[in-house]
């Protein structure tokens, strides 16, 4: 795909084009932006001498890593980059688009057809290209509202669903009249969403006060939260937590949720910062934050990472005491063949 904006051309940057990729990285660096680790399309705008003077990228349904050389500010180049990326997304059938940007850039992108959903003051703004998109999402959730005194929620990635996850769900279910279970539907995990969802529902079928939800586009995993305009890893985690919690508070208000349950994970920097912010912010909005110590097996914490590692190592028997029967049966069935193959091909399965 190649097009022209005035005297400048815009075209796709291929991963194999090391020269142009170095120019893109240099431009991003000059404008105080780092290349995001999660990108599936990048374009560049070239001047007559083939210098990269503007760039932008996508990942799934989000626009990312957009920059214009300071020497070309005020020429409308960012408008051309955004238009190019939006057209690219439309051509691949993605019409509901999102972006995260600095707070001081929100008005500019607002003029290009993006609307603010929530913001983490001084850090980031979450925007979409539909004026009423988030309101429609909340309206759909309202159809599942349960009138009760004690209504809780938890968000699960469940990659895959373990006895640790089950312990958390059972505790929430035993202490509340209703529990809304949000399953992260973004497909950025080794176990695909449809399988993760199936295993969560199968593993909790004995609990009768659960309401299941696909998380949709508004709850994303920290593993794919954009980091390109943040100064360090802690800032990335903090701004993601604040954005996510602002969205969750709106969801909780719509559904009458008054508690959120999360698992403790003392060894994780991400979870540690996230849980600290959650324990500060949720009570400010009359929502209890319940941090539950992790379930252990033989003196060790049960984790999805440990299960993935055992699957990678071909040691399926060792997961028997770490996962519900339904999860074990799936991973020992022919149906799991493609998922097991994917896990075994992954270099590192111990990440998020």
N, C-alpha and C positions, 0 to 999 in steps of 0.2 A: 504494500500500500504506500503510495507516494502522492503528495499533493503540494500545492504552492500557496503561500500566504504573502501576497505582495511580491517582493523579489526573493523571498526566502522559501526553501522547500522543507517539507516535513516528511519523514519516512520512518519505517520500523527499523529498530536496531536489533540485529540478530546476535545471539549469544556468541556466535563464532567470530563476530567482527570485533576483534580485540582493540583495534585502533580507535574506533568510534566509542566503544565502551569506556576506554580510558579518558576520552574527551568528555563523555557524560559525567564520569566520576569527578573529573577536575572541575567542571562547571558546578556540580552539586556542592563540592567542597568549598568552592569560592563563595557560594551563596549560603554557607552554613548548614548544609543538609548532607546527611549520610545516605548512601544507597540502602534502601530497605532490603532485608533478607528475603522477603516474600513478594516476588513480582512475577507476573506471567506475560507481560507485554511492556515494551519500552519504545518510545518514539523520540526522535531528535529533530530539531529545526536547525538547518544549516544556512550560513550566509554564502555569498558568492565564492568565498575562498575555502569553503567546506569546514569552517569553524562551527562547532556546536554552540548555538547562542540561546537555545531553550530546549527543555526536555520535560517529559512526563511519563508516568507509568500507570499500570493497572495491576490489581491482584483480585481475581474474582470480580465482585461487584463494587470494588473500591478504587478510587483514583488516588495515586500516590506519587511522591517524589517529583513534584512539579517545580521547576525553577526557570528563571529567565536571567541571562547575564545582566549584571548591573549596568553594563555599557549600552544596553538596549531597553532599559526600563521606559515605560510610557509609550511604547510603540504598538501596544495591543497584542503582543506576542503570546502572553498567557491565555488570552481569550482564544487565540487560534489553537494553542495546545489543548485546552479543555475541550473545545469543539471537536478536535481530532479524536481525543480519547472517548468522548461521549459517542461519536459516530462509530468508532471501533466496537464499543460495548454493545451498541444497538445491533450492529451487524452480526455479532455472535449471540444475539438473542437475550441480552441482559439489559433490561429497561429501568429497573429500580436501582439507582446508583447512590453510593455513599462516599464521603470523604472525611478525613480528620485533618484539621488545619490549625495553625497558630491562631490565637484569639484576635490578633490584630489583622489577620487576613480574612476573617469571617465575612465582613461587609463586602469585600471585593468579590468573593465567591457567591455571596447572596445576590449580587448584581448579575451573575452568570446563571442564575436559576437554581441555586441550592438553598435549602432552608435549614435553619438551626434546629436540632433536636434537643441536645443538652450541651453544657460546657463544664469543664473543670477550670475555674477561674485562674487566669495567668498561665495556663498550661496547654489546653487543647479544646477545640470545638468539634462536635460530631454533627455532620450535616447530611442531608439527602436531597434528591432532586424531585421529591413529591411534597407538595405543601401540606397535605393531610395524611401522609404515610404513617407516621407514628400514632396519630389519633385513630386511624383505621385499625391498626394493630391492637391498640388498647380496647377498642370497641369489640373486636373479635374475642378478646380474652374475657370481656364482661359476660359473655354467654355461658362461661364456666364458673361464674362467681357462686360461692356457697355461703349462705348466711350462718355464721357460727361465731362463738366467742373466741375460740382459739384456732387461728388459721396460720399455718406456717408455709414456708417455701424453701426449696433447695435447688441448686443448679448443678447438674452432673454432666461431665464429659464422658465418663465411664468407658475408658479406652483400654481394656474392656471392663464390663461390670464385675466387681469383685465382692467378696464377703465384707470388705471394708466399706464399700458403698452401701451394701445391704444393711450393715450395722447402723450407719448414719440415717438411712431412710426409716428403719424400724424404730429408732429412738424418736425421730420427729413424729412418726405416726402414732406412737404410744402416748405422746405428750400433748397431742393436738386433736381437734375435731376433724380437721381437713388439712391435707398437705398438697401443695401445688409443686409438682416435680417438673422442672424445666430441663430438657435434654438438649445439650448444645448441638444444633443441627448443621453448623458449619462443618463442611467435610475437609478438615485439615488433620485428621487423625489416621493412624494406621488401620484402625477398625472403622469401616464406613458407617455413616450415620444410621442408615436403615437397620443395620445389624446391631449397633449399640442400642438403638431404641428398642428393638425386639428383645434383646437380652435384659434390659432394665425392666421391661414390662413382665417378661417371663419370671424373672427373679424376685419380683415383688407382688406377684399375683395373689398371694395369700393376704395382702393388706387391702382392706376394703375402703379406706378413706383417702385414697390418693387420686389426684387429678393430673394427668400427664399432658405436657405441652412440648411441641417443638419450639426451640428458643427463637427461631426465625433470624432475621437479619440484625436484630437489635441487641442480642447478647452474643458476643464473639469471644473466642478463647484468647487468653493472654499470649499464646504462641503466635498468633497472627495479628496482634495489635501493632499498628505501624509505629516505628521508632525513629523515623528519619529526621524529624525536627526536634527531637529531645536531646538534651546535652549528655545524659548518661543513663545507664540501665535503671537506676533507682527512680529517675524522673519518668521513664517510660512506664514502669510498673505503677507508680503513684497516679499518673494521669489516667491510665487505663482503669485503675480501681475507682477513681472518682467519677469518670464517665459512666462506667458500668453501674455504679451505685446510684447515680442520679437517675439512670434509666430504671433500675430496679425499684427505687422509691416510687416512681410514677406507676409502675406495674402493681406494686403493693397497695398503693392508694386505690387503684381501680378494683382490685380483688379483695380488699379488706384484710390483707396479710399483716400480721402483727409480730411475726418471728421469722428469722432466717437462720437455717442450720448450715454450718460449714465444718469441714474436717480440719483438725489441727495438723500441721506438718512442720515441725520445728527445724528440719534440715533444709527447707526450701526458702530461698530469699524472696521469691515471688509471693508465695503464700504468706510468709511472715509479714511483709509490707501490706499485702492485700487485707489480711485479717486485722491488722492494726488499724487501718483506715476504716474498715467495716465496723469495728467495735467502737470507733469514734462517731462515725457519720450516721449509722442506722438509729441509735438511740435518740439522736437529735430530731429524727422524724417519727418517733414513737414506735420503732420497730426493734424488738429484742434481737441481739446478735448472740447466737448460741454456738460457741466453738467447742466441738466434741473431740476428745482425745481419740486418736486413731486405734482401731482394733488391731490386736497383735496375734501372731501365730508363732508358737515356739520362741517367744521372747522378741520377735521382730515384727515391725509394722507391716501390715498387708498393704501392698501398693499395686496399682495397675502396671507400673514400670517393671516390677518384679515378675509379674505374670507374663508380660511381653518378652522379657529376657528368657524366661523358661521356655516359651514357645519358640523363640529364635534358636535356642540351644537344642531343640528337639526333645525337651524333657517334659512332655505333657503330663506325665504321672504326678510330677511335683506340684502342679497347680490345683490338684484335687482338693487340698485343704485351704486354698486361697480364694476359690470362686464358688458361687452357687452351683447346684447340680445342673441347672439349665445352661450355664455358661460352659461348664466342663463338657456337657453332651454336645454342644455346638462345636467346640474346638476338636472333638474326637470324631466328628462326622464328616462325610465327604463334602458337605455344604461349605465347610470352612477352608477348603483347599486354597482358594485364591487369596484369602486373608492371611493364612499361615505362610504362604509363599511370599507375600508382600512383607510380612514381619521379618522373615528369615533373610530377605534381601537387604533390609535396612541396616546401615552401618551402626547406628546408635539408637537403641530402643528405650533408653533410660531417660530421655528428655520429657518435657511437660506431659 
